[in-house]
Amino acid sequence: MTSLFDPLTLTRGPAMKNRFMLAPLTNLQSEKDGRLSDEEFHWLTMRAKGGFGLTMTCAASAQASGRAWPGQLGAHDDTMLPGLTRLAAAIRAEDSHSVVQIHHGGMRCPADMLGHAPLCPSDNEETGARAMTLDEVKRCRDDFVAAAVRCEKAGFDGVELHGAHGYLICEFLSAEINHRTDAYGGSPENRARLLNEMVDGIRAECGKDFSLGVRLSPERFGMNLMEIRDLAGALMIGSKIDYLDMSLWEVFKQPMEEDRQEKSLLGWFTDLPRGNTRLGAAGKLLTAADCHRAMAEGLDFVVIGRAAILHHDFPRKVAADEAFEPIERPVSVDYLIGEGLSPAFVQYMRTWKGFVEEEETVPAE
């Protein structure tokens, strides 16, 4: 059986020294305009030093109009280059494959932050988002490619396209959200057109050793499991991407679709032919046992989120103890600050139920 500590070669870019990928984790701690902050630099480089084979940023905006939360890292402008360059060099210095996840929030962008209605494949009454024009769709595609080129210029080993969690690329994939009647709507092939054109554009404009990954989620936001399975299979055997990162919410759970529960959600993807493309997944992989099981069930690498927040050196802890389990939650604010989280990141983690200890209230005199 493949070990979590075996190197993993990719078609493009340097090999991962082990099978641990840092999940792209929202943290709200960059500067207001998207430039890298010292806090975000500290958080990410601490994970690279902690032994992750691939260190990925949080979702970084490919367009100013795609920013989905305050304090989001940016890759949409050359003013971000100095910070990105500093970060890429520091991650690579730790022998960790360095990646920026590039992203557009779509209908999930807050209008009050943008100053205008958020963009979406089609008008969306619930969020107040408006349909993108055809020119805006093409401009978005080109801006994703430009962001990838910018990240390569900064010295990163690669980028990942965020096609999950109800953000813009995912919205195009969703028949529930995407009601377009042009080339970017209708059939599954048309709804995947934007993603595929982004992949083709990045492959054409970036170097032959620049890695490219895609993140997909097969449930929620109108996703259809079999459509995403078909797309995942086509992306993997197409050989244009180097790895597929499946966000499953919980790796070993059963699918939500009742007629697809003869195997686990993970099992619908591990049985796909993948050529030279590597397959990983995220979703409550918290313990050493979880990671070993996920590899045994057919993954090439594991994507670590919560456990990486709790332990910057999670890969090293698993290497030292096959029975390792993370610290019990909730944890104190001081503990999280010691693990490299800024006060803004800690405050965000308070929105995760049971993760951070409640603050003591001082009774009124």
C-alpha positions, -999 to 999 in steps of 0.1 A, spaced: 0 0 0 12 35 -8 25 53 22 15 88 32 52 96 33 61 84 -2 69 112 -26 42 119 -53 54 130 -87 32 153 -108 33 156 -146 43 192 -142 62 209 -114 82 195 -85 71 163 -68 53 165 -34 77 152 -8 47 134 9 10 129 4 -3 158 25 -18 188 8 -28 219 28 -64 227 21 -72 262 7 -86 277 39 -105 310 41 -90 331 69 -99 368 63 -64 380 72 -50 397 41 -50 434 34 -82 451 24 -71 454 -12 -59 418 -15 -22 423 -9 -5 397 13 -3 405 50 24 395 74 -3 375 92 -12 354 62 25 350 53 31 337 89 1 313 88 10 297 54 48 295 59 43 279 93 24 250 75 51 247 49 77 244 77 53 219 94 59 194 67 31 197 41 41 183 7 19 210 -10 10 243 6 -19 261 -9 -32 296 -3 -68 304 6 -90 313 -24 -74 343 -41 -95 366 -62 -90 365 -100 -110 396 -105 -117 426 -82 -154 419 -89 -150 384 -76 -139 392 -40 -162 372 -17 -151 383 18 -131 411 35 -94 402 40 -93 379 9 -60 373 -7 -58 387 -43 -42 376 -75 -60 400 -98 -35 428 -100 2 434 -104 2 453 -71 -1 418 -55 31 406 -70 56 416 -43 36 398 -16 30 367 -38 67 366 -47 77 368 -11 53 340 -2 62 317 -31 99 319 -22 93 311 15 71 281 8 95 267 -18 124 272 6 107 245 28 106 220 0 68 223 -3 50 225 -37 36 261 -37 1 268 -51 -23 297 -53 -60 288 -55 -76 312 -78 -113 320 -74 -143 342 -82 -171 343 -56 -199 348 -81 -233 352 -65 -218 347 -31 -199 380 -32 -214 407 -9 -228 436 -29 -221 461 -1 -184 452 -3 -182 453 -41 -204 484 -45 -225 467 -71 -246 436 -76 -226 403 -76 -222 384 -109 -237 350 -117 -243 329 -148 -280 339 -146 -300 364 -127 -305 351 -91 -333 366 -71 -322 351 -38 -288 368 -38 -296 398 -60 -269 387 -85 -272 396 -121 -264 375 -152 -230 380 -167 -229 392 -203 -211 370 -228 -183 395 -229 -181 394 -191 -179 356 -192 -150 357 -216 -133 385 -197 -135 364 -165 -120 334 -183 -91 356 -195 -86 371 -160 -83 337 -145 -56 329 -170 -39 362 -163 -40 355 -126 -23 321 -132 4 338 -153 8 364 -125 13 336 -99 38 318 -122 57 351 -125 57 354 -87 75 320 -85 47 297 -75 49 261 -87 12 261 -98 -24 272 -93 -57 255 -85 -90 265 -100 -117 267 -74 -147 250 -90 -165 240 -58 -188 253 -30 -212 274 -50 -187 300 -62 -187 312 -98 -172 282 -117 -195 259 -96 -224 281 -105 -217 276 -142 -216 238 -136 -250 239 -118 -282 233 -138 -300 247 -108 -282 280 -110 -271 283 -146 -301 290 -169 -281 305 -198 -291 297 -234 -258 305 -250 -226 283 -253 -221 284 -215 -255 270 -205 -278 241 -211 -260 208 -215 -234 195 -190 -207 201 -217 -218 237 -222 -220 244 -184 -184 230 -181 -172 251 -210 -159 280 -188 -138 257 -166 -124 238 -196 -115 271 -214 -97 283 -182 -78 250 -182 -69 253 -218 -59 290 -214 -36 283 -185 -20 254 -203 -14 276 -233 0 307 -214 19 291 -185 51 271 -187 54 234 -193 65 228 -157 37 248 -141 12 226 -122 -25 230 -125 -52 215 -102 -90 218 -101 -112 216 -70 -148 202 -75 -176 194 -51 -202 168 -61 -230 179 -37 -250 210 -27 -255 241 -48 -274 221 -74 -245 197 -81 -255 164 -97 -232 135 -85 -231 117 -119 -225 149 -138 -195 158 -115 -183 122 -117 -183 125 -156 -165 159 -154 -139 145 -130 -132 116 -152 -129 137 -183 -105 161 -165 -83 133 -153 -80 114 -185 -76 146 -205 -41 150 -190 -43 188 -190 -45 190 -152 -20 175 -128 -43 168 -99 -80 168 -90 -90 180 -55 -124 167 -45 -141 186 -17 -165 160 -2 -174 177 31 -169 143 47 -148 118 28 -163 85 40 -200 95 40 -228 82 18 -240 104 -11 -270 126 -5 -286 111 -36 -305 81 -23 -302 61 -55 -264 64 -54 -258 50 -19 -244 16 -29 -209 30 -22 -194 59 -4 -191 94 -20 -154 88 -22 -159 55 -40 -177 73 -69 -144 89 -78 -116 65 -68 -128 40 -94 -124 64 -123 -95 60 -147 -71 88 -140 -42 84 -164 -13 105 -150 -36 128 -130 -34 125 -92 -66 123 -71 -71 137 -36 -100 146 -14 -109 168 16 -136 163 42 -130 158 79 -97 139 76 -88 146 112 -67 117 124 -38 96 112 -62 67 109 -85 88 87 -56 96 64 -43 60 61 -79 48 54 -84 74 27 -52 63 10 -62 27 13 -95 35 -4 -77 48 -35 -65 84 -31 -31 96 -42 -30 123 -16 -51 137 13 -62 173 17 -61 186 53 -81 215 66 -93 215 102 -64 193 114 -40 218 98 -55 247 116 -51 228 149 -16 215 142 7 234 118 29 203 118 2 177 113 22 156 88 51 154 112 28 144 140 13 116 119 48 104 109 57 102 146 25 85 158 3 63 136 -25 67 162 -22 105 163 -55 124 169 -57 162 170 -62 182 202 -97 181 216 -120 209 206 -130 236 215 -95 251 218 -85 284 234 -77 316 216 -41 315 229 -37 280 215 -48 291 180 -26 321 181 3 298 190 -6 278 159 -1 309 137 -37 323 134 -42 360 136 -70 376 157 -90 380 125 -86 343 116 -95 333 152 -127 354 150 -136 337 118 -131 303 134 -157 312 160 -183 307 132 -173 270 132 -195 255 159 -175 241 188 -141 250 175 -131 279 197 -137 282 234 -165 306 243 -153 339 258 -161 344 294 -187 370 301 -180 393 330 -212 397 352 -225 432 356 -219 446 391 
